[in-house]
Amino acid sequence: MTDRYQQFAASGPGRFLVPKLGLPDPAKLRRYRPGQPVAAGPVLLGAAPGGRLDAAVAKTLEAADATVHFEASESAEARYHGLVFDASGVRSSTELARLHEFFHPVIRRVMASGRVLVLGTPPELCADRHERTAQRALEGFVRSAGKELKRGATAQLVYVAPGAEDSADSTLRFLLSAKSAYVDGQVIRIGAGTVHEAADPAKPLDGKVALVTGASRGIGEAIAQVLARDGAHVVCLDVPAMGEALSTVANRISGSALQLDITKDDAPATLATYFRDRHDGVDIVVHNAGIIRDKTLGRMKPEHWDAVIAVNLTAQERTTEALLDVIRPGGRVVTLSSIAGIAGNVGQTNYATSKAGVIGFVQSWSPDLAERDITLNAIAPGFIETQMTASVPLMIREAGRRMNSLAQGGLPVDIAEAVAWYAHPGSGGVTGNVVRVCGQSLLGA
């Protein structure tokens, strides 16, 4: 779907009028292309005294062939792809001044589509109440910094549990790279988990088998393509009515097509048998299938309520439970929520209920799955340019595009890249997260 306003803003007349009139100015985002480096320029790394994460960050940057600076250049012309600050040493509110000391001289030197990362300790794991207070304060800093950055730059907070310092590599690479183009103002938690190094960094999912539901078009199609790009054999699933489009997607990525209505009573058992017999198990399960049946609550028919809950939530629970004995150790389960499940939406009580339920699914199931060496995470998309959003009324569509820090809608590939990060063998410490891919939407938290 074409964003005509963004095209205008990038034109000659637009570049003149947009700043004059104080209109939103969406930047062209740098998105990943195979072979692209993690960092498009130097990365400035700093740390509060007593921090425990700067060594792990430096190791990741070195392995990614990034140019690392430990002191800011005195030249006002110096530009940085990334500003990374280890705030794990901040143990009181007075020590929060370390953030200002590091970022104040350099925040305006961040390149277009640059990255700001702050790393800390999960507040709930801090022994001292003053430290818990200071670490929780980092969220306000990052969310505000993300709204101040320009030209497609983003800011994130990564809480790393003590002892999990070596589990942050895949997350740091994702957040610093162009793969996280539409992720902004997010808080990510990394804990203990089994982390594996990919034999081939260009194909980290080589040898893995993935299931993607709702894979015939839109976001599901993009997820299937990216997982296949990263080496996985993807089983593309959708309802029989989408069979032709589904086969086209599966053939294009050398995957398999499976026509199945996941709401049928026997669907979970059918899936378990399929993966046991055909692939001797499955490694990655992506719950992408979803529907909308929008009406205000007073006008909503019972069948519209039931259908949305059945597809968007109940099927995920039933499918995951049936596949538990088929998902191999080191497995990944990824599900799609929505910012509607966080902030709500007029005319979507059924949809918002289902997507909030997905968040509950992640929170309630992830501890148990972790005992089986399986991670469970969710993505909450904001406004993504798809066939579904193309049918949204113009003014609502424009509000969805502009009401975020990046002043534009995301693309299906932005969701797919986040799925691939969760699915990475190095993301074993990433579980129980709900990350919004929404350009830091002004709706929700």
Secondary structure in CASP SS format (residue, H / E / C, confidence):
PFRMAT SS
TARGET T0000
AUTHOR 0000-0000-0000
METHOD secondary structure of the structure
MODEL  1
M C 1.00
T C 1.00
D C 1.00
R H 1.00
Y H 1.00
Q H 1.00
Q H 1.00
F H 1.00
A H 1.00
A H 1.00
S C 1.00
G H 1.00
P H 1.00
G H 1.00
R H 1.00
F H 1.00
L H 1.00
V H 1.00
P H 1.00
K H 1.00
L H 1.00
G C 1.00
L C 1.00
P C 1.00
D C 1.00
P C 1.00
A C 1.00
K C 1.00
L C 1.00
R C 1.00
R C 1.00
Y C 1.00
R C 1.00
P C 1.00
G C 1.00
Q C 1.00
P C 1.00
V C 1.00
A C 1.00
A C 1.00
G C 1.00
P C 1.00
V E 1.00
L E 1.00
L E 1.00
G E 1.00
A E 1.00
A C 1.00
P C 1.00
G C 1.00
G C 1.00
R C 1.00
L C 1.00
D H 1.00
A H 1.00
A H 1.00
V H 1.00
A H 1.00
K H 1.00
T H 1.00
L H 1.00
E H 1.00
A H 1.00
A C 1.00
D C 1.00
A C 1.00
T C 1.00
V E 1.00
H E 1.00
F C 1.00
E C 1.00
A C 1.00
S C 1.00
E C 1.00
S C 1.00
A C 1.00
E C 1.00
A C 1.00
R C 1.00
Y E 1.00
H E 1.00
G E 1.00
L E 1.00
V E 1.00
F E 1.00
D E 1.00
A C 1.00
S C 1.00
G C 1.00
V C 1.00
R C 1.00
S C 1.00
S H 1.00
T H 1.00
E H 1.00
L H 1.00
A H 1.00
R H 1.00
L H 1.00
H H 1.00
E H 1.00
F H 1.00
F H 1.00
H C 1.00
P C 1.00
V C 1.00
I H 1.00
R H 1.00
R H 1.00
V E 1.00
M E 1.00
A E 1.00
S E 1.00
G E 1.00
R E 1.00
V E 1.00
L E 1.00
V E 1.00
L E 1.00
G E 1.00
T C 1.00
P C 1.00
P H 1.00
E H 1.00
L H 1.00
C C 1.00
A C 1.00
D C 1.00
R H 1.00
H H 1.00
E H 1.00
R H 1.00
T H 1.00
A H 1.00
Q H 1.00
R H 1.00
A H 1.00
L H 1.00
E H 1.00
G H 1.00
F H 1.00
V H 1.00
R H 1.00
S H 1.00
A H 1.00
G H 1.00
K H 1.00
E H 1.00
L C 1.00
K C 1.00
R C 1.00
G C 1.00
A C 1.00
T E 1.00
A E 1.00
Q E 1.00
L E 1.00
V E 1.00
Y E 1.00
V E 1.00
A C 1.00
P C 1.00
G C 1.00
A C 1.00
E H 1.00
D H 1.00
S H 1.00
A C 1.00
D H 1.00
S H 1.00
T H 1.00
L H 1.00
R H 1.00
F H 1.00
L H 1.00
L H 1.00
S C 1.00
A H 1.00
K H 1.00
S H 1.00
A C 1.00
Y C 1.00
V C 1.00
D C 1.00
G C 1.00
Q E 1.00
V E 1.00
I E 1.00
R E 1.00
I E 1.00
G C 1.00
A C 1.00
G C 1.00
T C 1.00
V C 1.00
H C 1.00
E C 1.00
A C 1.00
A C 1.00
D C 1.00
P C 1.00
A C 1.00
K C 1.00
P C 1.00
L C 1.00
D C 1.00
G C 1.00
K C 1.00
V E 1.00
A E 1.00
L E 1.00
V E 1.00
T E 1.00
G C 1.00
A C 1.00
S C 1.00
R C 1.00
G H 1.00
I H 1.00
G H 1.00
E H 1.00
A H 1.00
I H 1.00
A H 1.00
Q H 1.00
V H 1.00
L H 1.00
A H 1.00
R H 1.00
D C 1.00
G C 1.00
A C 1.00
H E 1.00
V E 1.00
V E 1.00
C E 1.00
L E 1.00
D E 1.00
V C 1.00
P H 1.00
A H 1.00
M H 1.00
G H 1.00
E H 1.00
A H 1.00
L H 1.00
S H 1.00
T H 1.00
V H 1.00
A H 1.00
N H 1.00
R H 1.00
I C 1.00
S C 1.00
G C 1.00
S E 1.00
A E 1.00
L E 1.00
Q E 1.00
L C 1.00
D C 1.00
I C 1.00
T C 1.00
K C 1.00
D C 1.00
D C 1.00
A H 1.00
P H 1.00
A H 1.00
T H 1.00
L H 1.00
A H 1.00
T H 1.00
Y H 1.00
F H 1.00
R H 1.00
D H 1.00
R H 1.00
H H 1.00
D C 1.00
G C 1.00
V E 1.00
D E 1.00
I E 1.00
V E 1.00
V E 1.00
H E 1.00
N C 1.00
A C 1.00
G C 1.00
I C 1.00
I C 1.00
R C 1.00
D C 1.00
K C 1.00
T C 1.00
L H 1.00
G H 1.00
R H 1.00
M C 1.00
K C 1.00
P H 1.00
E H 1.00
H H 1.00
W H 1.00
D H 1.00
A H 1.00
V H 1.00
I H 1.00
A H 1.00
V H 1.00
N H 1.00
L H 1.00
T H 1.00
A H 1.00
Q H 1.00
E H 1.00
R H 1.00
T H 1.00
T H 1.00
E H 1.00
A H 1.00
L H 1.00
L C 1.00
D C 1.00
V C 1.00
I E 1.00
R E 1.00
P E 1.00
G E 1.00
G E 1.00
R E 1.00
V E 1.00
V E 1.00
T E 1.00
L E 1.00
S C 1.00
S C 1.00
I C 1.00
A H 1.00
G H 1.00
I H 1.00
A H 1.00
G C 1.00
N C 1.00
V C 1.00
G C 1.00
Q C 1.00
T H 1.00
N H 1.00
Y H 1.00
A H 1.00
T H 1.00
S H 1.00
K H 1.00
A H 1.00
G H 1.00
V H 1.00
I H 1.00
G H 1.00
F H 1.00
V H 1.00
Q H 1.00
S H 1.00
W H 1.00
S H 1.00
P H 1.00
D H 1.00
L H 1.00
A H 1.00
E C 1.00
R C 1.00
D C 1.00
I E 1.00
T E 1.00
L E 1.00
N E 1.00
A E 1.00
I E 1.00
A E 1.00
P E 1.00
G C 1.00
F C 1.00
I E 1.00
E C 1.00
T C 1.00
Q H 1.00
M H 1.00
T H 1.00
A H 1.00
S C 1.00
V C 1.00
P C 1.00
L H 1.00
M H 1.00
I H 1.00
R H 1.00
E H 1.00
A H 1.00
G H 1.00
R H 1.00
R H 1.00
M C 1.00
N E 1.00
S C 1.00
L C 1.00
A C 1.00
Q C 1.00
G C 1.00
G E 1.00
L C 1.00
P H 1.00
V H 1.00
D H 1.00
I H 1.00
A H 1.00
E H 1.00
A H 1.00
V H 1.00
A H 1.00
W H 1.00
Y H 1.00
A H 1.00
H C 1.00
P C 1.00
G C 1.00
S C 1.00
G C 1.00
G C 1.00
V C 1.00
T C 1.00
G C 1.00
N C 1.00
V E 1.00
V E 1.00
R E 1.00
V E 1.00
C C 1.00
G C 1.00
Q C 1.00
S E 1.00
L C 1.00
L C 1.00
G C 1.00
A C 1.00
END
